[in-house]
Amino acid sequence: MPSPESIERVRAGFLEDLARAASEADLRTVRDRYLSRKSGLVPALLKAVATAPADERPRLGRLANELKQKIEAALAGRVQALEAAGPAVEAVDVTLPGRVPSVGRRHPLTILRERIEGIFLRMGYEVLEGPELEDDYHNFEALNMPPDHPARDMQDTLYLAQPIVSPTHTATVLRTHTSGMQIRYMETHQPPVRIIAPGRVYRRDNLDLTHTPMFTQVEGLVVAEGVTMADLKGTLAALARELFGPGTAVRFRPSFFPYTEPSAELDITCTTCRGSGCAVCKRSGWLEVLGAGMVHPAVFEAVGYDPERFTGFAFGMGVERVAMVKYGVDDIRLFYESDLRFLEQFPS
């Protein structure tokens, strides 16, 4: 049977337990001991009041309820005090070995793009940036691609639903190459011209082992009097040996591009088998790297250059393609999946 003395003993026991509680876990233990509906001491007192004599029940019930309220208030106050104090500072063991922090690094495509830019800067080229949203004229027509050219097929080009008009130009497509910057530069500059235009380009390609709808391209252009195919071959051979090593052999194969004539593709010695033939190079000993050629006279006419006086060469390469050849990567998707196990393998 409860009594004022038993209620006081419960209160005194609670104050002792509360004083020893040093964490939120300790406070939960104290709360369960005194306020739990199933086994708490205070709910037990309240139930026992019903067994007391009728004339003592009001007083005992009031004392038990006051004790419950004081316990709840004291627990809430201690919880607030612990939260205000913040987490306890743990002791530091100065004898433990230090932890090496993870160091961020640049993406391998960024590293390779900057290296390519550095090679051409040393050759005296200017690096240009341009709009990724381009108009039809600079992306196609000025590059000798009339409206019925296959490159305009919707399977290749991403067209905007509505043209975007800005103070500088009207955009109708996501650029399929950075060659538009060559046209823009020639429209405002007279020869000699020596530029490269790196940047993202877009195609309607499905994402697979070797294709992606967005990739990085570097295109170059040289225009002056007396520029020949020999200048093109010497420039690209020097580039290949800078990128892939001084022992790299190169070859040029005839090809076709609408804005160059003659056109060629550059192959290098297979980086896996060094020319002996393997599955990577399909037993040929060679890997395709880029396309190039002498600038078509129609392109010069579009920008107001005299094709009888000036000649030039142009080339273009995909940075992802060069990276796959250089580093022996067989899946282009790895460059975009943000897998640190893959990305951390490349020197920064």
Secondary structure per residue as TSV (DSSP state, phi and psi in degrees):
chain	resnum	aa	ss	phi	psi
A	1	M	-	360.0	132.5
A	2	P	-	-71.6	157.9
A	3	S	-	-149.6	165.1
A	4	P	H	-56.8	-35.1
A	5	E	H	-67.0	-41.9
A	6	S	H	-66.6	-36.3
A	7	I	H	-64.5	-40.6
A	8	E	H	-64.4	-37.7
A	9	R	H	-63.6	-40.4
A	10	V	H	-63.0	-41.4
A	11	R	H	-63.5	-42.8
A	12	A	H	-65.8	-40.3
A	13	G	H	-64.1	-38.1
A	14	F	H	-62.9	-44.3
A	15	L	H	-62.0	-37.0
A	16	E	H	-66.5	-45.4
A	17	D	H	-64.6	-38.5
A	18	L	H	-65.2	-38.6
A	19	A	H	-64.6	-31.0
A	20	R	H	-82.7	-17.0
A	21	A	-	-70.8	123.6
A	22	A	-	-116.9	-2.3
A	23	S	S	-146.5	170.4
A	24	E	H	-64.2	-33.2
A	25	A	H	-64.4	-41.2
A	26	D	H	-62.8	-40.7
A	27	L	H	-65.0	-36.7
A	28	R	H	-63.6	-37.5
A	29	T	H	-64.0	-44.5
A	30	V	H	-63.4	-43.0
A	31	R	H	-59.7	-45.6
A	32	D	H	-62.7	-38.0
A	33	R	H	-66.9	-36.3
A	34	Y	H	-103.0	-25.8
A	35	L	H	-119.9	-4.4
A	36	S	-	-58.7	133.4
A	37	R	T	-63.9	-32.4
A	38	K	T	-84.0	-41.5
A	39	S	T	-131.1	6.7
A	40	G	-	-70.3	148.1
A	41	L	H	-69.2	-37.5
A	42	V	H	-70.1	-47.3
A	43	P	H	-58.4	-32.9
A	44	A	H	-65.3	-40.0
A	45	L	H	-62.8	-43.2
A	46	L	H	-63.0	-37.2
A	47	K	H	-69.3	-35.1
A	48	A	H	-71.9	-20.9
A	49	V	H	-59.2	-32.8
A	50	A	T	-64.0	-19.0
A	51	T	T	-93.1	-5.6
A	52	A	S	-76.5	161.2
A	53	P	-	-56.5	149.4
A	54	A	T	-60.0	-35.6
A	55	D	T	-75.5	-15.8
A	56	E	T	-100.5	-11.8
A	57	R	H	-60.5	-45.0
A	58	P	H	-57.7	-45.5
A	59	R	H	-65.9	-45.0
A	60	L	H	-66.6	-39.0
A	61	G	H	-63.3	-40.4
A	62	R	H	-63.9	-44.0
A	63	L	H	-63.3	-40.0
A	64	A	H	-67.9	-41.2
A	65	N	H	-67.7	-39.1
A	66	E	H	-62.3	-39.5
A	67	L	H	-63.6	-42.1
A	68	K	H	-60.7	-45.1
A	69	Q	H	-63.5	-41.2
A	70	K	H	-65.7	-38.7
A	71	I	H	-65.1	-44.0
A	72	E	H	-61.8	-43.7
A	73	A	H	-65.4	-41.2
A	74	A	H	-65.4	-41.3
A	75	L	H	-64.4	-43.3
A	76	A	H	-62.8	-40.7
A	77	G	H	-64.4	-40.1
A	78	R	H	-67.6	-38.5
A	79	V	H	-60.6	-44.4
A	80	Q	H	-62.8	-38.2
A	81	A	H	-65.4	-40.4
A	82	L	H	-66.4	-40.8
A	83	E	H	-65.6	-38.4
A	84	A	H	-67.7	-32.9
A	85	A	H	-72.4	-20.7
A	86	G	-	79.7	176.8
A	87	P	S	-64.5	145.0
A	88	A	-	-66.7	138.3
A	89	V	-	-81.3	119.7
A	90	E	-	-79.6	150.4
A	91	A	-	-65.7	144.7
A	92	V	-	-99.6	125.8
A	93	D	-	-89.6	102.2
A	94	V	T	-71.8	-8.1
A	95	T	T	-86.4	-11.3
A	96	L	S	-70.8	145.9
A	97	P	-	-67.3	150.8
A	98	G	-	-69.8	156.8
A	99	R	-	-100.0	127.4
A	100	V	-	-78.3	117.5
A	101	P	-	-70.2	148.5
A	102	S	-	-70.9	133.2
A	103	V	-	-106.6	129.7
A	104	G	-	-67.9	157.4
A	105	R	-	-145.4	161.3
A	106	R	-	-79.5	154.2
A	107	H	-	-68.2	144.3
A	108	P	H	-57.9	-33.2
A	109	L	H	-67.9	-35.4
A	110	T	H	-66.3	-43.3
A	111	I	H	-58.9	-46.5
A	112	L	H	-69.3	-41.2
A	113	R	H	-60.0	-44.4
A	114	E	H	-65.9	-33.4
A	115	R	H	-67.7	-42.4
A	116	I	H	-61.8	-44.3
A	117	E	H	-60.3	-41.7
A	118	G	H	-62.4	-38.5
A	119	I	H	-61.0	-46.1
A	120	F	H	-74.7	-30.1
A	121	L	H	-62.4	-38.7
A	122	R	H	-67.3	-25.4
A	123	M	T	-82.7	-2.9
A	124	G	T	94.8	15.7
A	125	Y	-	-84.1	155.4
A	126	E	E	-101.4	138.1
A	127	V	E	-98.3	125.7
A	128	L	-	-114.0	146.8
A	129	E	-	-116.0	148.7
A	130	G	-	-146.8	176.6
A	131	P	-	-71.4	139.7
A	132	E	S	-81.4	-21.8
A	133	L	E	-94.8	121.3
A	134	E	E	-125.9	159.5
A	135	D	-	-93.2	164.3
A	136	D	H	-61.7	-38.3
A	137	Y	H	-64.2	-50.4
A	138	H	H	-74.8	-27.0
A	139	N	H	-83.5	-27.6
A	140	F	T	-130.1	-65.3
A	141	E	G	-59.1	-46.9
A	142	A	G	-68.5	-13.8
A	143	L	G	-100.2	25.9
A	144	N	T	64.8	37.2
A	145	M	-	-120.5	93.3
A	146	P	-	-66.1	171.4
A	147	P	T	-56.7	-26.3
A	148	D	T	-96.4	13.1
A	149	H	-	-71.8	141.7
A	150	P	G	-57.0	-28.9
A	151	A	G	-64.2	-16.9
A	152	R	G	-83.8	-3.4
A	153	D	S	-58.0	141.2
A	154	M	T	-59.9	-18.5
A	155	Q	T	-71.6	-18.3
A	156	D	T	-104.5	-36.2
A	157	T	-	-111.4	141.5
A	158	L	E	-97.8	108.7
A	159	Y	E	-92.8	145.6
A	160	L	E	-77.7	143.1
A	161	A	E	-63.7	-38.3
A	162	Q	E	-132.8	136.1
A	163	P	E	-57.9	144.7
A	164	I	E	-106.1	118.3
A	165	V	E	-102.9	124.6
A	166	S	-	-127.4	171.1
A	167	P	S	-61.5	-22.3
A	168	T	S	-96.6	-37.8
A	169	H	-	-166.7	167.2
A	170	T	E	-103.6	124.2
A	171	A	E	-100.5	135.8
A	172	T	E	-127.0	-14.7
A	173	V	E	-140.4	159.0
A	174	L	E	-80.5	125.0
A	175	R	-	-57.9	138.6
A	176	T	S	-93.2	-9.6
A	177	H	S	-161.8	169.5
A	178	T	S	-94.2	11.3
A	179	S	H	-62.5	-23.8
A	180	G	H	-57.3	-31.5
A	181	M	H	-69.0	-28.3
A	182	Q	H	-63.9	-43.7
A	183	I	H	-63.2	-47.7
A	184	R	H	-59.8	-39.0
A	185	Y	H	-68.7	-44.6
A	186	M	H	-66.7	-27.4
A	187	E	H	-65.2	-25.3
A	188	T	H	-117.3	-0.3
A	189	H	-	-134.7	141.8
A	190	Q	-	-92.2	153.7
A	191	P	S	-58.6	154.5
A	192	P	-	-79.0	149.0
A	193	V	E	-123.1	134.0
A	194	R	E	-149.1	96.0
A	195	I	E	-137.4	157.1
A	196	I	E	-128.0	149.3
A	197	A	E	-128.9	94.3
A	198	P	E	-87.4	154.2
A	199	G	E	162.2	172.0
A	200	R	E	-77.9	141.0
A	201	V	E	-132.6	165.6
A	202	Y	E	-135.2	137.9
A	203	R	-	-138.6	158.5
A	204	R	-	-86.9	67.6
A	205	D	-	-109.8	147.6
A	206	N	-	-79.8	145.3
A	207	L	-	-75.5	116.9
A	208	D	S	-145.7	-158.9
A	209	L	S	-61.1	-34.5
A	210	T	S	-124.8	0.8
A	211	H	-	-129.1	149.5
A	212	T	-	-150.0	143.8
A	213	P	S	-70.0	-12.3
A	214	M	E	-135.8	131.4
A	215	F	E	-150.8	173.1
A	216	T	E	-103.4	131.3
A	217	Q	E	-123.9	147.7
A	218	V	E	-124.8	117.4
A	219	E	E	-115.7	145.2
A	220	G	E	-127.6	156.9
A	221	L	E	-147.7	133.6
A	222	V	E	-129.7	127.9
A	223	V	E	-135.8	131.8
A	224	A	E	-170.2	-176.1
A	225	E	T	-83.0	131.4
A	226	G	T	81.9	14.0
A	227	V	-	-72.3	134.3
A	228	T	-	-126.8	174.3
A	229	M	H	-63.0	-29.5
A	230	A	H	-63.4	-36.7
A	231	D	H	-64.7	-41.3
A	232	L	H	-61.4	-48.0
A	233	K	H	-63.4	-41.7
A	234	G	H	-65.3	-40.3
A	235	T	H	-63.9	-47.1
A	236	L	H	-74.3	-31.3
A	237	A	H	-64.6	-41.2
A	238	A	H	-64.3	-40.4
A	239	L	H	-61.1	-46.6
A	240	A	H	-61.4	-40.1
A	241	R	H	-73.8	-28.9
A	242	E	H	-68.4	-39.5
A	243	L	H	-80.3	-41.0
A	244	F	H	-112.2	-0.4
A	245	G	-	114.3	151.6
A	246	P	T	-66.0	-21.4
A	247	G	T	-88.2	6.9
A	248	T	-	-72.3	125.2
A	249	A	-	-89.5	150.1
A	250	V	E	-129.7	155.7
A	251	R	E	-145.5	153.1
A	252	F	E	-114.7	129.0
A	253	R	E	-112.6	140.0
A	254	P	E	-59.6	142.7
A	255	S	E	-149.8	-168.6
A	256	F	E	-140.9	128.5
A	257	F	E	-137.2	139.3
A	258	P	T	-64.8	-23.6
A	259	Y	T	-102.9	8.3
A	260	T	E	-134.8	148.6
A	261	E	E	-161.7	113.5
A	262	P	E	-75.1	163.0
A	263	S	E	-118.6	155.1
A	264	A	E	-151.7	161.2
A	265	E	E	-118.8	141.7
A	266	L	E	-98.0	126.8
A	267	D	E	-112.3	150.8
A	268	I	E	-124.3	163.4
A	269	T	E	-55.4	135.8
A	270	C	-	-55.1	127.3
A	271	T	T	-74.5	-12.2
A	272	T	T	-91.0	-50.1
A	273	C	T	-104.1	-3.1
A	274	R	T	57.3	35.1
A	275	G	T	97.0	-3.6
A	276	S	S	-81.7	-16.2
A	277	G	-	102.7	124.8
A	278	C	-	-154.8	-179.0
A	279	A	T	-67.0	-31.4
A	280	V	T	-63.6	-44.8
A	281	C	T	-95.4	12.3
A	282	K	T	56.5	40.5
A	283	R	T	66.0	12.1
A	284	S	S	-91.3	-23.2
A	285	G	S	84.9	0.7
A	286	W	E	-129.6	150.9
A	287	L	E	-128.1	132.4
A	288	E	E	-73.9	137.1
A	289	V	E	-119.5	-46.3
A	290	L	E	-158.1	170.5
A	291	G	E	-115.5	152.7
A	292	A	E	-159.9	179.6
A	293	G	E	164.7	175.0
A	294	M	E	-82.5	136.5
A	295	V	E	-61.1	131.5
A	296	H	-	-67.4	138.3
A	297	P	H	-55.0	-30.6
A	298	A	H	-63.5	-31.8
A	299	V	H	-67.9	-42.0
A	300	F	H	-62.9	-39.8
A	301	E	H	-64.0	-35.2
A	302	A	H	-66.6	-27.7
A	303	V	H	-105.1	3.3
A	304	G	T	86.6	15.1
A	305	Y	-	-86.8	148.7
A	306	D	-	-83.4	107.7
A	307	P	T	-67.7	-14.5
A	308	E	T	-80.1	-20.8
A	309	R	T	-101.8	-40.1
A	310	F	-	-109.8	145.4
A	311	T	E	-130.3	166.3
A	312	G	E	-168.5	170.7
A	313	F	E	-130.9	155.6
A	314	A	E	-135.4	154.4
A	315	F	E	-150.5	158.6
A	316	G	E	-150.1	140.7
A	317	M	E	-140.7	148.1
A	318	G	E	-90.9	125.9
A	319	V	H	-62.7	-37.8
A	320	E	H	-62.5	-41.6
A	321	R	H	-62.0	-45.1
A	322	V	H	-63.2	-40.0
A	323	A	H	-64.8	-40.0
A	324	M	H	-63.1	-41.1
A	325	V	H	-69.1	-45.8
A	326	K	H	-66.4	-41.8
A	327	Y	H	-101.7	0.4
A	328	G	T	69.8	34.8
A	329	V	-	-91.0	129.5
A	330	D	-	-103.8	4.3
A	331	D	-	-140.3	111.2
A	332	I	G	-64.4	-23.9
A	333	R	G	-64.2	-23.5
A	334	L	G	-61.1	-28.3
A	335	F	G	-71.0	-15.5
A	336	Y	G	-115.8	1.0
A	337	E	S	-93.3	-1.2
A	338	S	-	56.7	33.5
A	339	D	-	-86.6	109.9
A	340	L	H	-62.2	-28.2
A	341	R	H	-62.0	-31.8
A	342	F	H	-83.5	-48.4
A	343	L	H	-66.5	-31.8
A	344	E	T	-75.9	-2.3
A	345	Q	T	-80.1	-12.3
A	346	F	S	-97.0	140.9
A	347	P	-	-67.7	138.6
A	348	S	-	-89.9	360.0
